[in-house]
Amino acid sequence: MTENTQHDVIRRNPLLEAAQEEMRKFERRENEFRRKDREERAAELQLPLAEIKVH
């Protein structure tokens, strides 16, 4: 029984790592999209983003 559990963990680790990497990629794309969207909206409203601290 321990052997099967260990085998499952070994098999699951690469899948977990791949899922985590995909999540990191998604988060980077999402952050970039939000930044561009924020800049575009600021340009449309003629807001000085350089003077406003955006978190």
The first five atom37 places (N, CA, C, CB, O) and aatype in JSON, in Angstrom:
{
  "aatype": [12, 16, 6, 2, 16, 5, 8, 3, 19, 9, 1, 1, 2, 14, 10, 10, 6, 0, 0, 5, 6, 6, 12, 1, 11, 13, 6, 1, 1, 6, 2, 6, 13, 1, 1, 11, 3, 1, 6, 6, 1, 0, 0, 6, 10, 5, 10, 14, 10, 0, 6, 9, 11, 19, 8],
  "atom_mask": [
    [1, 1, 1, 1, 1],
    [1, 1, 1, 1, 1],
    [1, 1, 1, 1, 1],
    [1, 1, 1, 1, 1],
    [1, 1, 1, 1, 1],
    [1, 1, 1, 1, 1],
    [1, 1, 1, 1, 1],
    [1, 1, 1, 1, 1],
    [1, 1, 1, 1, 1],
    [1, 1, 1, 1, 1],
    [1, 1, 1, 1, 1],
    [1, 1, 1, 1, 1],
    [1, 1, 1, 1, 1],
    [1, 1, 1, 1, 1],
    [1, 1, 1, 1, 1],
    [1, 1, 1, 1, 1],
    [1, 1, 1, 1, 1],
    [1, 1, 1, 1, 1],
    [1, 1, 1, 1, 1],
    [1, 1, 1, 1, 1],
    [1, 1, 1, 1, 1],
    [1, 1, 1, 1, 1],
    [1, 1, 1, 1, 1],
    [1, 1, 1, 1, 1],
    [1, 1, 1, 1, 1],
    [1, 1, 1, 1, 1],
    [1, 1, 1, 1, 1],
    [1, 1, 1, 1, 1],
    [1, 1, 1, 1, 1],
    [1, 1, 1, 1, 1],
    [1, 1, 1, 1, 1],
    [1, 1, 1, 1, 1],
    [1, 1, 1, 1, 1],
    [1, 1, 1, 1, 1],
    [1, 1, 1, 1, 1],
    [1, 1, 1, 1, 1],
    [1, 1, 1, 1, 1],
    [1, 1, 1, 1, 1],
    [1, 1, 1, 1, 1],
    [1, 1, 1, 1, 1],
    [1, 1, 1, 1, 1],
    [1, 1, 1, 1, 1],
    [1, 1, 1, 1, 1],
    [1, 1, 1, 1, 1],
    [1, 1, 1, 1, 1],
    [1, 1, 1, 1, 1],
    [1, 1, 1, 1, 1],
    [1, 1, 1, 1, 1],
    [1, 1, 1, 1, 1],
    [1, 1, 1, 1, 1],
    [1, 1, 1, 1, 1],
    [1, 1, 1, 1, 1],
    [1, 1, 1, 1, 1],
    [1, 1, 1, 1, 1],
    [1, 1, 1, 1, 1]
  ],
  "atom_positions": [
    [[0.83, -1.2, 0.0], [0.0, 0.0, 0.0], [0.87, 1.26, 0.0], [-0.94, 0.0, 1.21], [0.56, 2.22, -0.71]],
    [[1.94, 1.26, 0.78], [2.84, 2.41, 0.81], [3.48, 2.62, -0.56], [3.92, 2.22, 1.87], [3.7, 3.76, -0.97]],
    [[3.77, 1.55, -1.24], [4.4, 1.64, -2.55], [3.48, 2.35, -3.54], [4.76, 0.25, -3.06], [3.94, 3.18, -4.32]],
    [[2.19, 2.03, -3.52], [1.23, 2.69, -4.42], [1.1, 4.16, -4.09], [-0.13, 2.02, -4.33], [1.04, 4.99, -4.99]],
    [[1.05, 4.5, -2.82], [0.94, 5.89, -2.41], [2.16, 6.68, -2.87], [0.78, 6.0, -0.89], [2.03, 7.79, -3.39]],
    [[3.33, 6.13, -2.68], [4.56, 6.81, -3.1], [4.57, 6.98, -4.62], [5.82, 6.02, -2.63], [4.96, 8.03, -5.13]],
    [[4.15, 5.97, -5.34], [4.09, 6.03, -6.79], [3.12, 7.13, -7.23], [3.67, 4.67, -7.38], [3.41, 7.87, -8.17]],
    [[1.99, 7.24, -6.57], [1.01, 8.28, -6.89], [1.59, 9.67, -6.67], [-0.26, 8.1, -6.06], [1.37, 10.58, -7.47]],
    [[2.32, 9.84, -5.58], [2.93, 11.14, -5.27], [3.96, 11.49, -6.32], [3.58, 11.12, -3.87], [4.02, 12.63, -6.78]],
    [[4.79, 10.53, -6.7], [5.81, 10.78, -7.71], [5.16, 11.15, -9.04], [6.73, 9.54, -7.88], [5.65, 12.03, -9.74]],
    [[4.09, 10.48, -9.38], [3.39, 10.75, -10.63], [2.66, 12.08, -10.59], [2.4, 9.63, -10.93], [2.54, 12.75, -11.62]],
    [[2.18, 12.49, -9.43], [1.41, 13.72, -9.29], [2.29, 14.96, -9.27], [0.58, 13.66, -8.01], [1.86, 16.02, -9.73]],
    [[3.51, 14.87, -8.75], [4.37, 16.05, -8.63], [4.59, 16.78, -9.95], [5.7, 15.64, -8.06], [4.44, 18.01, -9.97]],
    [[4.94, 16.11, -11.04], [5.12, 16.85, -12.3], [3.83, 17.53, -12.76], [5.61, 15.91, -13.4], [3.87, 18.62, -13.34]],
    [[2.7, 16.89, -12.51], [1.43, 17.51, -12.88], [1.16, 18.75, -12.04], [0.28, 16.51, -12.72], [0.7, 19.77, -12.56]],
    [[1.45, 18.67, -10.76], [1.27, 19.82, -9.88], [2.2, 20.96, -10.28], [1.53, 19.41, -8.41], [1.78, 22.12, -10.32]],
    [[3.44, 20.64, -10.58], [4.4, 21.67, -11.01], [3.96, 22.32, -12.32], [5.8, 21.07, -11.17], [4.07, 23.54, -12.47]],
    [[3.46, 21.52, -13.25], [2.98, 22.07, -14.52], [1.77, 22.98, -14.29], [2.6, 20.92, -15.49], [1.68, 24.05, -14.9]],
    [[0.87, 22.58, -13.42], [-0.3, 23.4, -13.12], [0.12, 24.72, -12.47], [-1.26, 22.64, -12.2], [-0.44, 25.77, -12.78]],
    [[1.08, 24.66, -11.57], [1.55, 25.88, -10.91], [2.23, 26.82, -11.91], [2.53, 25.54, -9.77], [2.05, 28.03, -11.83]],
    [[2.99, 26.27, -12.84], [3.64, 27.1, -13.86], [2.59, 27.75, -14.76], [4.63, 26.25, -14.71], [2.72, 28.92, -15.12]],
    [[1.57, 27.0, -15.13], [0.5, 27.57, -15.95], [-0.22, 28.69, -15.2], [-0.51, 26.48, -16.36], [-0.61, 29.7, -15.8]],
    [[-0.4, 28.52, -13.9], [-1.04, 29.56, -13.09], [-0.16, 30.82, -13.05], [-1.3, 29.05, -11.66], [-0.67, 31.94, -13.14]],
    [[1.15, 30.63, -12.91], [2.06, 31.79, -12.92], [2.0, 32.51, -14.26], [3.51, 31.35, -12.63], [1.98, 33.74, -14.29]],
    [[1.96, 31.78, -15.36], [1.87, 32.39, -16.69], [0.56, 33.17, -16.83], [1.96, 31.31, -17.8], [0.55, 34.3, -17.33]],
    [[-0.53, 32.56, -16.37], [-1.83, 33.23, -16.43], [-1.81, 34.53, -15.63], [-2.93, 32.3, -15.91], [-2.3, 35.56, -16.09]],
    [[-1.25, 34.46, -14.43], [-1.21, 35.65, -13.58], [-0.38, 36.76, -14.21], [-0.66, 35.31, -12.2], [-0.74, 37.93, -14.12]],
    [[0.73, 36.41, -14.86], [1.54, 37.42, -15.55], [0.76, 38.06, -16.69], [2.84, 36.8, -16.09], [0.78, 39.28, -16.85]],
    [[0.07, 37.23, -17.49], [-0.74, 37.78, -18.59], [-1.86, 38.66, -18.06], [-1.32, 36.64, -19.45], [-2.14, 39.72, -18.61]],
    [[-2.5, 38.22, -17.0], [-3.6, 38.98, -16.41], [-3.11, 40.32, -15.88], [-4.27, 38.18, -15.28], [-3.77, 41.34, -16.09]],
    [[-1.97, 40.34, -15.21], [-1.41, 41.59, -14.69], [-1.05, 42.54, -15.82], [-0.17, 41.31, -13.84], [-1.29, 43.74, -15.73]],
    [[-0.48, 42.0, -16.9], [-0.13, 42.83, -18.06], [-1.4, 43.4, -18.7], [0.68, 42.01, -19.1], [-1.44, 44.57, -19.06]],
    [[-2.42, 42.57, -18.83], [-3.68, 43.04, -19.39], [-4.28, 44.16, -18.54], [-4.67, 41.88, -19.5], [-4.73, 45.17, -19.08]],
    [[-4.28, 43.97, -17.24], [-4.84, 45.01, -16.35], [-4.06, 46.31, -16.43], [-4.86, 44.51, -14.9], [-4.64, 47.4, -16.42]],
    [[-2.72, 46.19, -16.52], [-1.89, 47.39, -16.62], [-2.22, 48.16, -17.9], [-0.38, 47.02, -16.58], [-2.41, 49.37, -17.87]],
    [[-2.29, 47.44, -19.02], [-2.6, 48.09, -20.3], [-4.0, 48.69, -20.28], [-2.48, 47.09, -21.46], [-4.2, 49.81, -20.75]],
    [[-4.95, 47.96, -19.72], [-6.32, 48.46, -19.64], [-6.38, 49.74, -18.8], [-7.24, 47.39, -19.04], [-7.07, 50.7, -19.16]],
    [[-5.66, 49.74, -17.7], [-5.63, 50.91, -16.81], [-5.02, 52.1, -17.55], [-4.82, 50.61, -15.53], [-5.52, 53.22, -17.44]],
    [[-3.94, 51.86, -18.3], [-3.31, 52.95, -19.04], [-4.22, 53.48, -20.14], [-1.99, 52.47, -19.65], [-4.29, 54.69, -20.36]],
    [[-4.93, 52.57, -20.82], [-5.84, 53.01, -21.88], [-6.99, 53.84, -21.32], [-6.38, 51.8, -22.64], [-7.36, 54.86, -21.89]],
    [[-7.56, 53.39, -20.22], [-8.66, 54.15, -19.61], [-8.17, 55.5, -19.1], [-9.29, 53.35, -18.44], [-8.87, 56.5, -19.22]],
    [[-6.97, 55.54, -18.56], [-6.42, 56.81, -18.08], [-6.19, 57.76, -19.25], [-5.1, 56.57, -17.32], [-6.43, 58.97, -19.13]],
    [[-5.73, 57.22, -20.37], [-5.51, 58.06, -21.55], [-6.84, 58.62, -22.06], [-4.79, 57.27, -22.67], [-6.93, 59.79, -22.44]],
    [[-7.87, 57.77, -22.07], [-9.19, 58.24, -22.52], [-9.73, 59.33, -21.6], [-10.18, 57.06, -22.58], [-10.36, 60.28, -22.07]],
    [[-9.5, 59.2, -20.33], [-9.99, 60.18, -19.37], [-8.99, 61.31, -19.13], [-10.31, 59.51, -18.06], [-9.26, 62.25, -18.37]],
    [[-7.84, 61.22, -19.79], [-6.76, 62.19, -19.66], [-6.32, 62.35, -18.21], [-7.19, 63.55, -20.23], [-6.18, 63.47, -17.7]],
    [[-6.11, 61.23, -17.56], [-5.63, 61.23, -16.18], [-4.11, 61.09, -16.15], [-6.29, 60.08, -15.37], [-3.54, 60.31, -16.91]],
    [[-3.46, 61.85, -15.29], [-1.99, 61.76, -15.18], [-1.6, 60.56, -14.3], [-1.41, 63.08, -14.58], [-1.47, 60.7, -13.09]],
    [[-1.4, 59.4, -14.91], [-1.08, 58.2, -14.14], [0.25, 58.31, -13.43], [-1.08, 56.98, -15.04], [0.43, 57.71, -12.37]],
    [[1.18, 59.06, -13.97], [2.5, 59.18, -13.36], [2.39, 59.83, -11.98], [3.44, 59.99, -14.26], [3.2, 59.53, -11.1]],
    [[1.42, 60.69, -11.79], [1.28, 61.38, -10.52], [0.43, 60.6, -9.53], [0.68, 62.74, -10.74], [0.45, 60.89, -8.33]],
    [[-0.31, 59.62, -10.01], [-1.17, 58.8, -9.16], [-0.45, 57.49, -8.87], [-2.56, 58.54, -9.83], [-0.01, 56.81, -9.8]],
    [[-0.34, 57.13, -7.62], [0.29, 55.88, -7.27], [-0.75, 54.75, -7.36], [0.92, 55.95, -5.85], [-1.71, 54.71, -6.6]],
    [[-0.52, 53.84, -8.31], [-1.43, 52.73, -8.52], [-0.79, 51.49, -7.94], [-1.78, 52.54, -10.02], [0.37, 51.19, -8.22]],
    [[-1.55, 50.75, -7.13], [-1.01, 49.54, -6.49], [-1.19, 48.37, -7.39], [-1.68, 49.27, -5.15], [-0.8, 47.25, -7.03]]
  ]
}
